[in-house]
Amino acid sequence: MIPAAQYFLSRSSAAVELSEEEKSFAEQMRAVWKTILTNVSLIEDSTDFFKSGAASMDVVRLVEEVKLRTSSCQLQNEDVYMNTTFQDFIQMCVRKLRGEDGKEELVVDYVEKNINNMVIKMPHQLFINGEFVDAEGGKTYKTINPTDGTDICEVSLAQISDVDKAVAAAKEAFEEGEWGKMNPRDRGRLIYK
């Protein structure tokens, strides 16, 4: 997760120069894109994965192909959705291979519950401006399991000031960030993906 105001800033960073090994990886990926995008005669740096006819199952296939070729580049589907051109995709993969993907670890205080032989992690703080924070004044309330009436955990109880901060952060991200400048059709397409 990243703060909404920084949503598209990753594209503004300078391109990395590829080593010979990374160029070989890029050519392997070009071949993978070609097998997925059968209607495209030549995969260029500007080729857009989705505009060339790829669908959600193709994203899964691409992610799995990357995993087969290198274990040190663990992609998620959203990595493909956020890097749709071949050049952006390769740059993102190379940064991940080098350990330079720049993703900060999101610090989350989870409540863990053992449910149906699974450990479920649930954040219990407020999510404001890209961070999990306690409610002002530290107020909490108990969430109740509706099936048996037991307490699940205590979650932060947002105060008026917390809501004001969240609204201000969302307003700033919408008015100053790329999301608000994007046309509604493109916004809808990203939400749908």
N, C-alpha and C positions, 0 to 999 in steps of 0.2 A: 504494500500500500504506500501511496505517496500523497502528500497534500494536494488538493485539487488545484491550487494556484500554481503548482509546479508540474502539472499533468503532462504538458507537452515539451518541457524544457530539455528532456534528454536528447531530442533531435538537434538541438542547437550546438552540441559539443562537436569538436573537431574530429574528422575521420582519422582512424588509426591506420598506420602503414602496415601492410601485411608481410610477414616473413614468408619464406618459400614454403614452409610446412603449412602455414595458414592459407597461402594461395592454393595449395593442393586441396586443402579442406574446402575452400570456396568452390573449386571446380567440382568436387564431389557433390556439394550441395546444389550446384547448378544442374548437374545430371539428375539429382533427386527432384528438383523443381520441374525439370523437363518431363520426367515420368509422370508427375502429378498433373501438370498443365499440358496435356496432350494436344490441345488446340493451338498452342503457341509454338511457332517455328524456332525462335531464338530467344533464350533467356538473357536479357540484358540487365544492366545494373538498375535501370529504371522500371523493370517489369514489376507490376503490382500483382501480388498473389491473388487477391480477391477480385480485382477488376479483370483478371485473366480467366475467371470462371471457377476458382476454388471455393469449396464449401467447408462446413465445420468438420466433416469427416476427413477432409484433406489436411486440416490443421493437425488433427490427431496423428495422421499418417506421417506428416512432416516431423512432428515432435519425436515420434518413435524412430524415424530414420536417423535423426541427429543422435539419439541415444545409442543406436546401433554402431555408429561411426566413432563416437567419442563418449567415454563415461564421465569426463570432467566438465561437460557442457550440459547441464540438466535444464532443459527448457520446460516452460509451462505453456499452455495454450495461449494465455494472454500475451506472452512474449511475441508470438506470431501476429496476433491482432494489433499489437502496438508497433510492429516493424514490418509493414506490408510490402515494401519494395525489396527487391533482392539485395541491393546495396545496404539498406538499413538492417536487413536480416543478418547479413554476413558481419557487419560491424558489431551488432549486438552479440552474435555468437562468439566472435573473436574476443570481445571484451569479457565475456563470461569465461572463455577458455583461459584468458590471462588473469582472471580474478579481479578484473577492473570494472565490473558491471555497475559499480557505484551504488548499489542498493544498500540503504541503511537498514539495519535490523530494527524492526518495529518492536518496541518494548511494550509488552502486554502482560498485565497481571491477571493470569487465568485462575478460574476456580475449576478444579478437576473433579469429575464425578465418574464413578464406575457404573455404567448403565448397559445392560444386555451384553456383558462381557467385553465392553469397550470402554476406554478411557476417553471421556468427552471433556474438552477444554472450552470453557466459556469466559469471555471477557466480561467483567462486571463493572467497568468504569464507563464514563461518558467518552464519546469519540468527538473531539472538537479540534478543528483545524489540523487534521492529520495526526493527532495524538490521543492516546487514551489517558484521561485525567480523572481524578476524584472530583466529586461535586464540591462546590464551594461550601465550606463549613463542615465537610466530611459526612453529610447526612446520607443515610442508606435506608433501604427498605427490603423486606424479605420477599423473594419470589416464591410462589407456592406451586408445587407439582399438582396439577388438577386431578391426576389419577388417584392419588392417595392422600393428598393434603399435607405432605411433608414439605419442609423447607428445601428449596434447591440451593439457593445461595442468597447473599445480600448484595444488592446492586446499588450503584450511586443514584441518589435521588436529586435530579437536576433542580436547581433553584432558578429563579427569574434571571439572575446574573449569568448563570451558565447558558441558559437559552439565548440571552442577548449576545454572548460571546460566539455561540455557534452560528447564529443568524448573521452576525457581522462578518465572520470568517467566510461563510458561504456567499454572502453578498460580494465581498471583495474578490473571491475566487471567480465568481461569475462575471463581474464587471471588468476585472483586470486580467484575468486568465484567458487562455485560448478557448475554453469551453463556451463562454458567453459570446465570443466572436464567430463561432462556428455556425453555419446555417442549420436550421432545425432538422433537415433531412439527414445530414451527416451525423448530427448528435443522435438521432433516432437509430441510425445504422450501428453506431458504436454501442449504444445501450442494448440493442437487439443481440449483437454479437456477444 
